[in-house]
Amino acid sequence: MERHFDEELQALKLQLMKMSALAEAMIGEAVRALVDRDEKVIATVYEREKEVNHLQVVIDEMCLTLIALHQPAAGDLRFILGAAKTNSDLERLADQAVNIVDKTTKLLQEPPLRPFIIIPKMATLVRAMVRDSLHAFVNRDTKLAGAVLIRDDEVDALKRQITVELSELMTKDPGSVSRALALILIARNLERVGDHATNIAENSIFVVEGRDVRHHGG
């Protein structure tokens, strides 16, 4: 019975890794559609969303089955409950990619506002946070999880920076308002991706140490 449990637990980890890779790819593709003005990429994001939604259902069922059949205790139970929370965060951060392409579809109908610098930088940061937070979770690596928590501050700072810059631009150029607002909202979407990655990292620490670091970082 223990061997079957270990095999099913490994299968759960693999599905989470697959879902994380899909969600991370969606973020990259959504930002690429915006920066490169590549409308063809948008359809790919919507297709991947269907895969992510399917995986969410599969993973939830796996978590319920593991609990019902094996009645795990202590660390294993925390891991499975943590997997269900991680599953939810991955689905929600994938939704942020969809929100970005929704806005990008409208932005591509207008001339670009300015060269993109901060948004691609934010995307690179949050994609790495997603990847590292998931690795921290499946490998029970609290050191890596802690590094993800620290990077969230950098994402927040970049979001504040682009908000200030675009707010100043709107004041000087009223014709830029709708595009600038859309870009501020896209930066907010990327910030939310970072928040979900942070949730997963916090979850990793709780699974390993039984310590809740939400809201106070330590």
C-alpha positions as CSV (number, residue, x, y, z in Angstrom):
1,M,0.0,0.0,0.0
2,E,2.9,2.4,0.8
3,R,4.4,1.8,-2.6
4,H,1.1,2.7,-4.3
5,F,0.8,5.8,-2.2
6,D,4.4,6.9,-3.2
7,E,3.6,6.3,-6.8
8,E,0.4,8.3,-6.7
9,L,2.1,11.1,-4.9
10,Q,4.8,11.2,-7.6
11,A,2.1,11.3,-10.2
12,L,0.5,14.2,-8.4
13,K,3.8,16.1,-8.4
14,L,4.3,15.5,-12.2
15,Q,0.8,16.9,-12.9
16,L,1.5,20.0,-10.9
17,M,4.8,20.5,-12.8
18,K,3.0,20.1,-16.1
19,M,0.4,22.6,-15.0
20,S,3.0,25.0,-13.8
21,A,4.9,24.8,-17.1
22,L,1.8,25.5,-19.0
23,A,0.9,28.5,-16.9
24,E,4.4,29.9,-17.1
25,A,4.4,29.6,-20.9
26,M,1.0,31.4,-21.0
27,I,2.6,34.4,-19.2
28,G,5.5,34.5,-21.6
29,E,3.3,34.2,-24.6
30,A,0.8,36.8,-23.4
31,V,3.6,39.4,-22.9
32,R,5.2,38.4,-26.2
33,A,1.9,39.1,-28.0
34,L,1.9,42.6,-26.4
35,V,5.6,43.5,-26.9
36,D,6.1,42.0,-30.4
37,R,2.5,42.9,-31.5
38,D,2.1,39.3,-32.5
39,E,-1.6,38.6,-32.7
40,K,-1.1,35.0,-33.6
41,V,0.2,34.1,-30.2
42,I,-3.0,35.1,-28.5
43,A,-4.9,32.1,-29.8
44,T,-2.2,29.9,-28.2
45,V,-2.8,31.4,-24.8
46,Y,-6.5,30.6,-25.0
47,E,-5.8,27.1,-26.0
48,R,-3.4,26.6,-23.1
49,E,-6.1,27.9,-20.8
50,K,-8.3,25.0,-21.7
51,E,-5.5,22.6,-20.8
52,V,-4.8,24.3,-17.5
53,N,-8.5,24.2,-16.6
54,H,-8.6,20.4,-17.4
55,L,-5.5,19.8,-15.3
56,Q,-7.1,21.7,-12.3
57,V,-9.9,19.2,-12.3
58,V,-7.6,16.2,-12.6
59,I,-5.3,17.4,-9.8
60,D,-8.2,18.1,-7.4
61,E,-9.5,14.6,-8.0
62,M,-6.0,13.1,-7.4
63,C,-5.8,15.0,-4.1
64,L,-9.2,13.8,-2.9
65,T,-8.4,10.2,-4.0
66,L,-5.1,10.2,-2.1
67,I,-6.8,11.4,1.1
68,A,-9.8,9.1,0.8
69,L,-7.8,5.9,0.0
70,H,-4.7,6.4,2.1
71,Q,-5.7,8.6,5.0
72,P,-2.2,10.2,5.1
73,A,-1.0,11.9,8.3
74,A,1.3,14.8,9.3
75,G,3.7,15.9,6.5
76,D,2.1,13.8,3.7
77,L,-1.4,15.2,4.5
78,R,0.0,18.8,4.6
79,F,1.6,18.1,1.2
80,I,-1.6,16.9,-0.4
81,L,-3.6,19.8,1.1
82,G,-0.9,22.1,-0.1
83,A,-1.1,20.6,-3.6
84,A,-4.8,21.5,-3.7
85,K,-4.0,25.1,-2.8
86,T,-1.1,25.2,-5.3
87,N,-3.4,23.9,-8.0
88,S,-5.8,26.8,-7.3
89,D,-3.0,29.3,-7.4
90,L,-1.7,27.9,-10.7
91,E,-5.1,28.2,-12.3
92,R,-5.6,31.7,-11.1
93,L,-2.2,32.9,-12.3
94,A,-2.9,31.4,-15.7
95,D,-6.1,33.5,-15.7
96,Q,-3.9,36.5,-15.4
97,A,-2.3,35.6,-18.8
98,V,-5.8,35.5,-20.3
99,N,-6.5,38.9,-18.8
100,I,-3.3,40.2,-20.4
101,V,-4.2,39.0,-23.9
102,D,-7.7,40.3,-23.5
103,K,-6.2,43.8,-23.1
104,T,-3.6,43.2,-25.7
105,T,-6.2,42.4,-28.3
106,K,-7.5,46.0,-27.9
107,L,-4.1,47.6,-27.7
108,L,-3.0,46.0,-31.0
109,Q,-5.7,48.0,-32.7
110,E,-3.9,51.2,-31.8
111,P,-0.3,52.5,-32.3
112,P,2.2,51.4,-29.6
113,L,2.5,53.9,-26.8
114,R,6.2,53.6,-26.0
115,P,9.0,51.0,-26.1
116,F,8.5,48.3,-23.5
117,I,11.1,47.9,-20.8
118,I,9.4,47.4,-17.4
119,I,6.6,45.0,-18.5
120,P,9.0,42.4,-20.1
121,K,11.3,42.7,-17.0
122,M,8.3,42.0,-14.8
123,A,7.3,39.0,-16.9
124,T,10.8,37.5,-16.7
125,L,10.8,37.9,-12.9
126,V,7.3,36.4,-12.3
127,R,7.9,33.5,-14.7
128,A,11.0,32.6,-12.7
129,M,9.0,33.0,-9.5
130,V,6.4,30.6,-10.8
131,R,9.0,28.0,-11.8
132,D,11.0,28.3,-8.6
133,S,8.0,28.2,-6.3
134,L,6.7,25.0,-7.9
135,H,10.1,23.4,-7.7
136,A,10.3,24.5,-4.0
137,F,6.9,22.9,-3.4
138,V,7.5,19.5,-5.1
139,N,11.0,19.2,-3.7
140,R,10.2,20.6,-0.3
141,D,12.9,23.2,-0.6
142,T,12.3,26.0,1.9
143,K,15.5,27.9,0.9
144,L,14.3,28.2,-2.7
145,A,10.8,29.2,-1.4
146,G,12.3,31.9,0.7
147,A,14.1,33.3,-2.3
148,V,10.8,33.6,-4.1
149,L,9.3,35.6,-1.3
150,I,12.2,38.1,-1.5
151,R,11.7,38.6,-5.3
152,D,8.1,39.5,-4.8
153,D,9.3,42.9,-3.4
154,E,11.1,43.6,-6.7
155,V,8.0,42.9,-8.7
156,D,6.0,45.2,-6.5
157,A,8.6,48.0,-7.0
158,L,8.5,47.6,-10.8
159,K,4.7,47.8,-10.8
160,R,4.8,51.0,-8.7
161,Q,7.4,52.4,-11.1
162,I,5.5,51.8,-14.3
163,T,2.3,53.2,-12.6
164,V,4.1,56.4,-11.8
165,E,5.6,56.7,-15.3
166,L,2.4,56.1,-17.1
167,S,0.4,58.3,-14.8
168,E,2.7,61.2,-15.7
169,L,2.4,60.4,-19.4
170,M,-1.4,60.5,-19.1
171,T,-1.2,64.0,-17.5
172,K,1.0,65.3,-20.3
173,D,-0.8,63.5,-23.2
174,P,-4.6,63.0,-22.8
175,G,-4.6,60.9,-26.0
176,S,-2.6,58.2,-24.2
177,V,-5.0,57.6,-21.4
178,S,-6.8,54.5,-22.6
179,R,-3.6,52.8,-23.7
180,A,-1.7,53.8,-20.5
181,L,-4.5,52.6,-18.3
182,A,-4.5,49.2,-20.1
183,L,-0.7,48.9,-19.6
184,I,-1.1,49.7,-15.9
185,L,-3.6,47.0,-15.6
186,I,-1.3,44.6,-17.4
187,A,1.4,45.4,-14.9
188,R,-1.1,44.7,-12.2
189,N,-1.9,41.3,-13.8
190,L,1.8,40.5,-13.7
191,E,2.0,41.6,-10.1
192,R,-0.9,39.2,-9.3
193,V,1.1,36.4,-11.0
194,G,3.9,37.2,-8.5
195,D,1.4,37.1,-5.7
196,H,0.2,33.6,-6.6
197,A,3.8,32.4,-6.9
198,T,4.4,33.8,-3.5
199,N,1.4,31.9,-2.2
200,I,2.9,28.7,-3.5
201,A,6.3,29.5,-1.9
202,E,4.6,30.2,1.4
203,N,2.7,26.9,1.0
204,S,6.0,25.1,0.5
205,I,7.3,26.4,3.8
206,F,4.1,25.4,5.6
207,V,4.3,21.8,4.1
208,V,7.8,21.3,5.3
209,E,7.9,23.1,8.6
210,G,4.3,23.4,9.6
211,R,4.9,27.2,9.8
212,D,2.5,29.7,8.4
213,V,4.5,32.7,7.0
214,R,1.6,34.4,5.3
215,H,1.3,38.2,5.8
216,H,4.5,38.5,7.8
217,G,7.1,36.9,5.6
218,G,8.9,35.0,8.2
